Amino acid sequence: MSSTTIILKQILNFLWRNLLLIIFLMAGLFSVVVLGKDIAKQPEIVFFDVGQGDGILIQQDNFQIVIDGGADDTVIYSLSKHLPWYDKTIERLILTHPHQDHLEGLLLILKKYEVKEIWYFPVEYEYVGYEYLLKEYETLLRPKKAGDYIKYRDIYGAVIFPFDGDPHLVPNVNNASLVMFFEIKGYKILLMGDAEVEVEKKLLEYGFLHNIDILKAGHHCSKTASSKELLSFTRPSLSVCSCGILNKFGHPHYETVENFRNFNVQYLVTYEEGDIKFLF
């Protein structure tokens, strides 16, 4: 018997004796490489690193809420990391306001995923991407204002701004942002969109905004938002600054960072941390 035949027999014997182990290893590899992430049995929120823009995922089970999408296709790759490969449905797509750095990624999501509803505030704004959204996805659009809410298992989210009767034509579209409050398993989260100081002042009568756990700071942590008044009122434990590295605006602005420090607010920056994920 040749040495080659002996070696082959030894290999076959080894494979046969370890067949069950090999099957388990292959199944594990398949689940990691092919299946990817499993469903989120516990609720979670992810602040995507989408460069100079906003992109947020809130999910539990196979129920997903996506708020804004950044200025390019980065959000598509981010979603693929945090959603099961087989889940191609987004239950709620929320556009805080129609600036490019919030809208463009949402248009790409609409091409790749089945979306049940698009929440937005019908502000008047001239931008070709916004005009395309209003025309092509009219049947999915749901105008929203303060008082509208989402409820799914451990996730409760409510629009708290704009108020009913606010004008649809505003000089600063940032201040037409949908501002949302979420409560997830007792944790309080305030998502400011790009709303600035003028809007912050209008929120200071909401008693439930005391002692916020997570603040998604307005307008990418610019100096026009995250005022001392808002921080003093809400007392967040942690703030997230969603902005791109070396952005031309200087976000996060040093004045805003100083406000965080003065109120003992830990702050995280997406371009430093990458995707920022919280499990509840």
C-alpha positions in Angstrom: 0.0 0.0 0.0 1.4 3.4 -1.0 2.1 6.2 1.4 -0.5 8.3 -0.4 -3.2 5.8 0.1 -2.4 5.5 3.8 -2.6 9.3 4.2 -5.9 9.5 2.4 -7.4 6.7 4.6 -6.2 8.5 7.8 -7.8 11.7 6.6 -11.1 9.9 5.8 -11.1 8.2 9.2 -10.4 11.6 10.9 -13.3 13.2 9.0 -15.7 10.4 9.8 -14.8 10.4 13.5 -15.3 14.1 13.7 -18.2 14.5 11.4 -20.6 15.9 14.0 -18.1 18.5 15.2 -17.4 19.5 11.6 -21.2 19.9 11.0 -21.5 22.2 14.0 -18.5 24.3 13.0 -19.8 24.7 9.4 -23.3 25.7 10.8 -21.7 28.2 13.1 -19.6 29.7 10.2 -22.8 29.8 8.0 -24.7 31.7 10.7 -21.9 34.3 11.1 -21.0 34.8 7.5 -24.4 34.3 5.8 -27.1 35.0 8.3 -25.3 37.8 10.1 -27.1 39.5 12.9 -30.1 37.8 14.6 -33.3 39.7 15.5 -33.0 42.2 18.3 -35.0 40.5 21.1 -34.3 43.4 23.4 -34.8 46.9 22.2 -31.8 48.9 21.0 -30.9 52.2 19.5 -28.0 52.8 17.2 -26.6 56.2 16.2 -24.9 55.6 12.9 -21.6 57.0 11.8 -22.9 58.5 8.5 -20.4 61.3 8.2 -21.7 64.8 8.4 -25.3 63.9 8.9 -27.8 62.0 11.0 -28.9 58.4 10.9 -30.6 56.5 13.8 -32.0 53.0 14.1 -34.4 52.0 16.9 -35.5 48.3 16.8 -37.0 45.4 18.7 -37.8 42.0 17.2 -38.4 42.7 13.5 -39.8 46.2 14.1 -37.5 48.9 12.9 -37.7 52.7 13.1 -35.1 54.6 11.0 -34.7 58.3 11.7 -32.8 60.3 8.9 -30.3 58.7 6.6 -27.2 60.9 6.1 -26.0 62.4 2.9 -25.0 59.3 1.0 -25.2 55.4 0.9 -23.3 54.9 4.2 -26.6 54.2 5.9 -27.2 51.2 3.7 -24.0 49.6 4.9 -24.8 50.5 8.5 -28.2 48.9 8.3 -26.8 45.7 6.9 -24.6 45.4 10.0 -27.5 45.8 12.5 -30.4 44.1 10.7 -30.9 40.4 10.0 -30.0 39.7 6.3 -33.6 38.5 5.6 -35.4 41.5 7.1 -36.0 43.9 4.2 -38.9 45.8 5.8 -38.6 49.1 7.7 -41.8 49.8 9.6 -41.3 53.6 10.1 -39.0 55.8 8.2 -38.8 59.3 9.8 -37.5 62.4 8.1 -36.8 65.1 10.6 -36.4 67.8 8.0 -35.5 67.9 4.3 -31.8 68.9 4.3 -29.6 66.8 2.2 -27.5 65.4 5.1 -30.7 63.9 6.5 -32.7 63.0 3.4 -30.4 61.4 0.8 -29.8 58.2 2.6 -33.5 57.8 3.2 -34.1 57.9 -0.6 -31.6 55.0 -1.0 -33.3 53.1 1.8 -36.6 53.4 0.0 -35.1 51.7 -3.1 -33.6 48.8 -1.1 -36.2 48.2 1.6 -40.0 47.9 1.8 -41.1 50.8 3.9 -44.5 50.9 5.6 -44.8 54.6 6.4 -42.8 57.8 6.1 -43.2 60.3 8.8 -42.4 63.9 8.1 -43.5 67.5 8.8 -44.7 69.1 5.6 -42.5 72.2 5.6 -42.0 74.1 2.4 -38.5 73.7 1.1 -36.9 73.8 -2.4 -34.6 70.8 -2.9 -34.8 68.3 -5.7 -34.5 65.3 -3.4 -37.3 66.5 -1.2 -39.5 67.2 -4.3 -38.7 63.7 -5.5 -39.8 62.2 -2.2 -43.0 64.1 -2.1 -43.9 63.0 -5.7 -42.7 59.4 -5.8 -43.7 58.3 -2.3 -46.9 60.2 -1.8 -48.8 57.2 -0.7 -46.4 56.4 2.1 -46.1 59.9 3.5 -47.7 60.6 6.9 -47.6 64.3 8.0 -46.8 64.4 11.8 -46.8 67.0 14.6 -46.7 67.1 18.4 -48.9 64.4 19.9 -48.4 61.7 17.3 -46.8 58.6 18.6 -45.4 55.1 18.0 -45.8 52.1 20.3 -44.3 48.7 19.9 -43.7 46.4 22.9 -40.9 48.2 25.0 -40.6 51.1 22.6 -42.7 54.2 23.0 -41.9 57.3 20.9 -43.8 60.6 20.5 -43.4 63.7 18.4 -43.1 66.7 20.7 -42.4 69.4 18.1 -43.6 71.1 15.8 -46.8 72.0 17.5 -50.2 72.1 15.8 -50.6 75.4 13.9 -46.9 76.1 13.4 -46.3 77.6 10.0 -45.2 75.3 7.2 -43.0 78.0 5.7 -40.1 78.9 8.1 -37.0 80.9 7.5 -34.8 78.3 9.1 -35.7 74.7 8.1 -33.7 73.3 11.0 -36.4 74.7 13.3 -39.0 72.7 11.4 -37.3 69.5 12.6 -39.5 66.7 14.0 -38.3 66.5 17.6 -39.0 63.1 19.2 -39.0 61.7 22.7 -38.6 58.0 23.3 -39.0 56.0 26.4 -37.5 52.5 26.2 -37.7 50.3 29.3 -37.7 53.3 31.6 -34.8 55.1 29.8 -35.6 58.5 28.3 -34.2 59.6 25.0 -34.5 63.0 23.3 -33.8 63.3 19.6 -33.5 66.9 18.6 -33.0 66.6 14.8 -31.4 69.9 13.7 -33.6 72.0 16.0 -31.8 75.0 17.4 -32.1 77.3 20.5 -35.4 78.8 19.3 -37.1 75.4 19.4 -35.3 74.4 22.6 -37.0 77.3 24.4 -40.4 76.0 23.4 -39.7 72.6 25.0 -38.9 73.9 28.5 -42.5 73.3 29.7 -42.4 69.6 29.1 -41.9 68.2 32.6 -41.2 64.7 31.3 -38.0 66.0 29.8 -36.3 66.3 33.2 -33.4 63.9 33.7 -33.0 62.6 30.2 -30.7 59.6 29.8 -29.6 60.1 26.2 -29.7 63.4 24.2 -29.1 63.4 20.5 -27.9 66.9 20.4 -29.4 69.3 17.9 -27.7 70.4 14.7 -24.7 68.1 15.0 -23.5 69.8 18.2 -23.3 73.2 16.6 -23.2 76.3 18.8 -26.7 77.1 17.7 -28.1 74.2 19.8 -27.7 72.4 23.1 -28.0 75.6 25.1 -27.3 76.0 28.8 -31.1 76.4 29.3 -31.9 73.1 27.6 -29.1 71.2 29.4 -30.1 72.7 32.8 -33.7 71.6 32.2 -33.2 68.1 30.8 -30.0 67.2 32.7 -29.0 64.4 30.2 -26.5 61.8 31.4 -25.1 61.4 27.9 -25.2 63.3 24.6 -24.5 62.1 21.1 -22.9 64.3 18.5 -23.6 63.1 15.0 -21.0 64.7 12.7 -18.2 63.9 10.2 -14.5 64.1 10.8 -12.8 67.4 9.7 -16.2 68.8 8.7 -16.1 72.4 7.5 -18.5 73.6 10.2 -16.3 72.8 13.1 -18.8 70.4 14.7 -18.8 69.6 17.6 -18.4 73.3 18.4 -16.1 74.1 21.3 -18.9 76.2 23.0 -21.3 73.3 22.9 -18.6 70.9 24.2 -17.9 73.4 27.0 -21.7 73.4 27.9 -21.6 69.6 28.1 -18.6 69.7 30.5 -20.2 72.5 32.6 -23.3 70.3 33.1 -21.3 67.1 33.6 -22.7 65.5 30.4 -20.6 62.8 28.8 -20.6 63.3 25.1 -19.8 60.8 22.3 -18.9 61.8 18.7 -19.8 59.5 15.9 -16.7 60.1 13.8 -14.6 59.1 16.9 -16.7 56.2 18.1 -18.2 54.8 14.9 -21.7 53.4 15.3 -22.9 54.1 18.8 -25.2 51.3 20.1 -27.2 51.1 23.3 -29.0 47.9 24.4 -31.9 48.1 26.9 
